Amino acid sequence: MPQSPLYETDFYAWANEQAALLRAGKLSAADIENIAEEIESMGRSEKRELVSRLTVLLLHLLKWRFQPEKRGPSWEASISVQRNRLVRHLDDNPSLKPHIPKASSDAYRDAVLDAVAETNLPKSTFPGQCPWSFEQMVDAEFWPNDAA
């Protein structure tokens, strides 16, 4: 399995070279080890995207819940857009669904830190664990209020 020197010096050229080799059926000339590494990296990237989308959504939900006086159409739109993007990401990557509990937990920790920074509220204001289920988070009819 040859390794192409382009992998380290010109990734774009390497990717095009490897795609051409694969399409031509020249597997013995392809840089299989680095191709496999890049495919695995793409998978990790999709998982990180799940956490990122959840973090943004949770941040907005926390601000909605704990700063009701600042609610407005732009916050509502931000929450709705993030919900849509999250659902689309999972539709495109359904094998990520079993990772939702861990991703939600990881995202919540980050969202709380972001909420503290953006709201100037003390960290103790926010629950220690995410107060909402994933189903609530993505439900277009769910809007956390003082009782939630």
MODELLER restraints for C-alpha pairs under 7 A, 6 or more apart:
rsr = mdl.restraints
at = mdl.atoms
rsr.add(forms.Gaussian(group=physical.xy_distance, feature=features.Distance(at['CA:1:A'], at['CA:28:A']), mean=6.28, stdev=0.5))
rsr.add(forms.Gaussian(group=physical.xy_distance, feature=features.Distance(at['CA:1:A'], at['CA:29:A']), mean=6.85, stdev=0.5))
rsr.add(forms.Gaussian(group=physical.xy_distance, feature=features.Distance(at['CA:1:A'], at['CA:30:A']), mean=6.88, stdev=0.5))
rsr.add(forms.Gaussian(group=physical.xy_distance, feature=features.Distance(at['CA:1:A'], at['CA:31:A']), mean=6.14, stdev=0.5))
rsr.add(forms.Gaussian(group=physical.xy_distance, feature=features.Distance(at['CA:1:A'], at['CA:32:A']), mean=6.37, stdev=0.5))
rsr.add(forms.Gaussian(group=physical.xy_distance, feature=features.Distance(at['CA:2:A'], at['CA:29:A']), mean=6.32, stdev=0.5))
rsr.add(forms.Gaussian(group=physical.xy_distance, feature=features.Distance(at['CA:2:A'], at['CA:30:A']), mean=6.64, stdev=0.5))
rsr.add(forms.Gaussian(group=physical.xy_distance, feature=features.Distance(at['CA:2:A'], at['CA:31:A']), mean=5.47, stdev=0.5))
rsr.add(forms.Gaussian(group=physical.xy_distance, feature=features.Distance(at['CA:3:A'], at['CA:31:A']), mean=4.88, stdev=0.5))
rsr.add(forms.Gaussian(group=physical.xy_distance, feature=features.Distance(at['CA:4:A'], at['CA:31:A']), mean=6.17, stdev=0.5))
rsr.add(forms.Gaussian(group=physical.xy_distance, feature=features.Distance(at['CA:6:A'], at['CA:13:A']), mean=6.65, stdev=0.5))
rsr.add(forms.Gaussian(group=physical.xy_distance, feature=features.Distance(at['CA:6:A'], at['CA:14:A']), mean=5.03, stdev=0.5))
rsr.add(forms.Gaussian(group=physical.xy_distance, feature=features.Distance(at['CA:7:A'], at['CA:14:A']), mean=5.31, stdev=0.5))
rsr.add(forms.Gaussian(group=physical.xy_distance, feature=features.Distance(at['CA:18:A'], at['CA:30:A']), mean=5.91, stdev=0.5))
rsr.add(forms.Gaussian(group=physical.xy_distance, feature=features.Distance(at['CA:18:A'], at['CA:31:A']), mean=6.90, stdev=0.5))
rsr.add(forms.Gaussian(group=physical.xy_distance, feature=features.Distance(at['CA:21:A'], at['CA:27:A']), mean=6.74, stdev=0.5))
rsr.add(forms.Gaussian(group=physical.xy_distance, feature=features.Distance(at['CA:21:A'], at['CA:29:A']), mean=6.94, stdev=0.5))
rsr.add(forms.Gaussian(group=physical.xy_distance, feature=features.Distance(at['CA:21:A'], at['CA:30:A']), mean=6.00, stdev=0.5))
rsr.add(forms.Gaussian(group=physical.xy_distance, feature=features.Distance(at['CA:22:A'], at['CA:30:A']), mean=6.88, stdev=0.5))
rsr.add(forms.Gaussian(group=physical.xy_distance, feature=features.Distance(at['CA:47:A'], at['CA:96:A']), mean=6.89, stdev=0.5))
rsr.add(forms.Gaussian(group=physical.xy_distance, feature=features.Distance(at['CA:50:A'], at['CA:103:A']), mean=6.98, stdev=0.5))
rsr.add(forms.Gaussian(group=physical.xy_distance, feature=features.Distance(at['CA:51:A'], at['CA:103:A']), mean=5.21, stdev=0.5))
rsr.add(forms.Gaussian(group=physical.xy_distance, feature=features.Distance(at['CA:51:A'], at['CA:104:A']), mean=6.86, stdev=0.5))
rsr.add(forms.Gaussian(group=physical.xy_distance, feature=features.Distance(at['CA:51:A'], at['CA:107:A']), mean=5.38, stdev=0.5))
rsr.add(forms.Gaussian(group=physical.xy_distance, feature=features.Distance(at['CA:52:A'], at['CA:107:A']), mean=6.94, stdev=0.5))
rsr.add(forms.Gaussian(group=physical.xy_distance, feature=features.Distance(at['CA:53:A'], at['CA:82:A']), mean=6.66, stdev=0.5))
rsr.add(forms.Gaussian(group=physical.xy_distance, feature=features.Distance(at['CA:53:A'], at['CA:86:A']), mean=5.91, stdev=0.5))
rsr.add(forms.Gaussian(group=physical.xy_distance, feature=features.Distance(at['CA:54:A'], at['CA:104:A']), mean=6.44, stdev=0.5))
rsr.add(forms.Gaussian(group=physical.xy_distance, feature=features.Distance(at['CA:54:A'], at['CA:107:A']), mean=5.74, stdev=0.5))
rsr.add(forms.Gaussian(group=physical.xy_distance, feature=features.Distance(at['CA:55:A'], at['CA:107:A']), mean=4.45, stdev=0.5))
rsr.add(forms.Gaussian(group=physical.xy_distance, feature=features.Distance(at['CA:55:A'], at['CA:108:A']), mean=6.18, stdev=0.5))
rsr.add(forms.Gaussian(group=physical.xy_distance, feature=features.Distance(at['CA:55:A'], at['CA:110:A']), mean=6.39, stdev=0.5))
rsr.add(forms.Gaussian(group=physical.xy_distance, feature=features.Distance(at['CA:55:A'], at['CA:111:A']), mean=5.13, stdev=0.5))
rsr.add(forms.Gaussian(group=physical.xy_distance, feature=features.Distance(at['CA:56:A'], at['CA:111:A']), mean=6.89, stdev=0.5))
rsr.add(forms.Gaussian(group=physical.xy_distance, feature=features.Distance(at['CA:57:A'], at['CA:79:A']), mean=5.99, stdev=0.5))
rsr.add(forms.Gaussian(group=physical.xy_distance, feature=features.Distance(at['CA:57:A'], at['CA:82:A']), mean=5.58, stdev=0.5))
rsr.add(forms.Gaussian(group=physical.xy_distance, feature=features.Distance(at['CA:57:A'], at['CA:83:A']), mean=6.85, stdev=0.5))
rsr.add(forms.Gaussian(group=physical.xy_distance, feature=features.Distance(at['CA:58:A'], at['CA:108:A']), mean=6.41, stdev=0.5))
rsr.add(forms.Gaussian(group=physical.xy_distance, feature=features.Distance(at['CA:58:A'], at['CA:111:A']), mean=5.86, stdev=0.5))
rsr.add(forms.Gaussian(group=physical.xy_distance, feature=features.Distance(at['CA:59:A'], at['CA:111:A']), mean=4.70, stdev=0.5))
rsr.add(forms.Gaussian(group=physical.xy_distance, feature=features.Distance(at['CA:59:A'], at['CA:112:A']), mean=6.83, stdev=0.5))
rsr.add(forms.Gaussian(group=physical.xy_distance, feature=features.Distance(at['CA:59:A'], at['CA:114:A']), mean=6.76, stdev=0.5))
rsr.add(forms.Gaussian(group=physical.xy_distance, feature=features.Distance(at['CA:59:A'], at['CA:115:A']), mean=5.87, stdev=0.5))
rsr.add(forms.Gaussian(group=physical.xy_distance, feature=features.Distance(at['CA:60:A'], at['CA:79:A']), mean=6.12, stdev=0.5))
rsr.add(forms.Gaussian(group=physical.xy_distance, feature=features.Distance(at['CA:61:A'], at['CA:144:A']), mean=6.91, stdev=0.5))
rsr.add(forms.Gaussian(group=physical.xy_distance, feature=features.Distance(at['CA:62:A'], at['CA:115:A']), mean=6.94, stdev=0.5))
rsr.add(forms.Gaussian(group=physical.xy_distance, feature=features.Distance(at['CA:63:A'], at['CA:115:A']), mean=6.69, stdev=0.5))
rsr.add(forms.Gaussian(group=physical.xy_distance, feature=features.Distance(at['CA:64:A'], at['CA:71:A']), mean=6.12, stdev=0.5))
rsr.add(forms.Gaussian(group=physical.xy_distance, feature=features.Distance(at['CA:64:A'], at['CA:144:A']), mean=6.96, stdev=0.5))
rsr.add(forms.Gaussian(group=physical.xy_distance, feature=features.Distance(at['CA:65:A'], at['CA:144:A']), mean=5.32, stdev=0.5))
rsr.add(forms.Gaussian(group=physical.xy_distance, feature=features.Distance(at['CA:65:A'], at['CA:145:A']), mean=5.33, stdev=0.5))
rsr.add(forms.Gaussian(group=physical.xy_distance, feature=features.Distance(at['CA:65:A'], at['CA:146:A']), mean=6.52, stdev=0.5))
rsr.add(forms.Gaussian(group=physical.xy_distance, feature=features.Distance(at['CA:80:A'], at['CA:140:A']), mean=6.88, stdev=0.5))
rsr.add(forms.Gaussian(group=physical.xy_distance, feature=features.Distance(at['CA:83:A'], at['CA:138:A']), mean=5.17, stdev=0.5))
rsr.add(forms.Gaussian(group=physical.xy_distance, feature=features.Distance(at['CA:90:A'], at['CA:96:A']), mean=6.64, stdev=0.5))
rsr.add(forms.Gaussian(group=physical.xy_distance, feature=features.Distance(at['CA:90:A'], at['CA:97:A']), mean=6.87, stdev=0.5))
rsr.add(forms.Gaussian(group=physical.xy_distance, feature=features.Distance(at['CA:105:A'], at['CA:130:A']), mean=6.96, stdev=0.5))
rsr.add(forms.Gaussian(group=physical.xy_distance, feature=features.Distance(at['CA:108:A'], at['CA:130:A']), mean=6.02, stdev=0.5))
rsr.add(forms.Gaussian(group=physical.xy_distance, feature=features.Distance(at['CA:112:A'], at['CA:126:A']), mean=6.89, stdev=0.5))
rsr.add(forms.Gaussian(group=physical.xy_distance, feature=features.Distance(at['CA:116:A'], at['CA:122:A']), mean=6.16, stdev=0.5))
rsr.add(forms.Gaussian(group=physical.xy_distance, feature=features.Distance(at['CA:116:A'], at['CA:123:A']), mean=5.81, stdev=0.5))
rsr.add(forms.Gaussian(group=physical.xy_distance, feature=features.Distance(at['CA:136:A'], at['CA:142:A']), mean=5.96, stdev=0.5))
